[in-house]
Amino acid sequence: MTEPATDAVNAAMEAEFRLLDPAVRSSPELLAQLLHPAYEEFGTSGRLWNRESILSALRVHDAPTPRPITTSRMQGVQLAPDVVHLTFDTESGGHRAHRSSIWRLTGGGWLLYFHQGTRFADTGAPSPLTAP
């Protein structure tokens, strides 16, 4: 059974949707506003990213333009007054991924602290994120 979304969960979801916007993902300045200083990510490629490595990759002149991302099944739970965990699926460029984000409330608002993406193939089987 899922819990009703709290104001904190809704705020983290709004921040996640901003983060998924291609205009934000292609701008080091806008992206930096959403990433916690201690941010880490396990990418769908298996690569470990941190705040500086992602921002540096965006500063490269021939960095690829981010593709639009379709999001589904986003849900969240407030783990503590200042911590929210979101889970959701994405599709972009024919690639699907299960995603997990941890957002922390700081003096500057909700910042992404940790993210993991795991690619998956659509087998038609029910998702474990969906209750039977």
N, C-alpha and C positions, 0 to 999 in steps of 0.2 A: 504494500500500500504506500502511495506517495503522500508526502506531507504537503500542506498548502504552501505556496510560495510566500516568503516573507518579503518585507521591503528590501532587506539585504540581498536576498536571492534575485529579486527583480532588478536591483541596481547592478549586480554583477552580470546579469544577463544583458542589460543595456550596454555595459562596458564591453562585453564579449562581442556583441553585434557591431559595435564601433570598431573593434579590433579586426573583425572579419571584412570590413569595408576595404576594397582594393585601394582606394585613395589614402586610407590610413596605413595600410600595409606597405605602400610604396613610399611613404614619407618617414625618414628617420626622426624628424621632429615630432610628428603626430604620434608615431608608434612609441617613442620614448615617454610620452605623457601617460601611457597605459602600462608600462612595464616596471615592475618593482626593481630596485637596485640589485637585489639578489636573485633575479629571475633566472630560471633554468628550464630547458625544454628537451624532451626526448622526441625528436622529429620522426615523421613517418619513414624517413630514409634510414633511421637508426642513428643519425648524427646527434650529438649532444651540443646544444646551443646555450649560450648565456646572453645576457642583455647586450653586452658589448659586441659579441660576434654577430648577432643579428643586425644591430645598427650599423656595424662596419660593412656588412654584406650589402646593405641598402645604399650605402654611400658610393659604391662602385659605379662608375659611369655606364657600364653596359649591363647593369643588374636587370634581370628579366622583370617585365611588368606582371604583377600578380593577377591571376585569373579570378573571375567571380566565383564565389563559393556559395553553394546551396546548403542550408542547415536544416536538420530535422531532429526530432525527438529530444530537444533540449529540456533538461530538467536540472534542478539544483537543490541543495540542502545546505542550511546554515550550520556549520560545525561548531562555531563559537561566535561571540558577538562581532568579531572582526575577521572571520574566515568563512568563505563560501566555496563549496565544491560543485562544479557544473560538469555534466556529462551530456554529450550530443554526438550526432553523426554529421559528416560533411561529404559533399561530392564536388569535385572540381577537376575539369579536364579529363573526365572518365575515371578518376581515382576516388575511391571511397575510403573513409577513415572513421574509426571510433575515436572520440576525443574526450579528454579529461582536463579540466582547468581548475586551479586553486587560486582564488582571488582573496587579497588581504586589504582590509580597510586601513588606510594611513591618513595622516593629516592632509594629504593631497587628494584623497578620495580612494576609490577602489582600484587597486593595481594588480596586474597578473603576476603571481608569484611562481607558479609552476604550470607547465602544460605538457601533455603527452598525446601523441597521435599514433594510432596503429591502423595500418591499412587492412582492408578486408574486401573479400569478393562477395557480391550479393548472390547467395545460394538459394534464396527463397525461404530459408528457414527463419523462424521467428527470432528477433533480436533478443539477447538477454536483457536489454534495457527496457523491453516491453513486458509488462506483467501478463501472465497467461489469462 
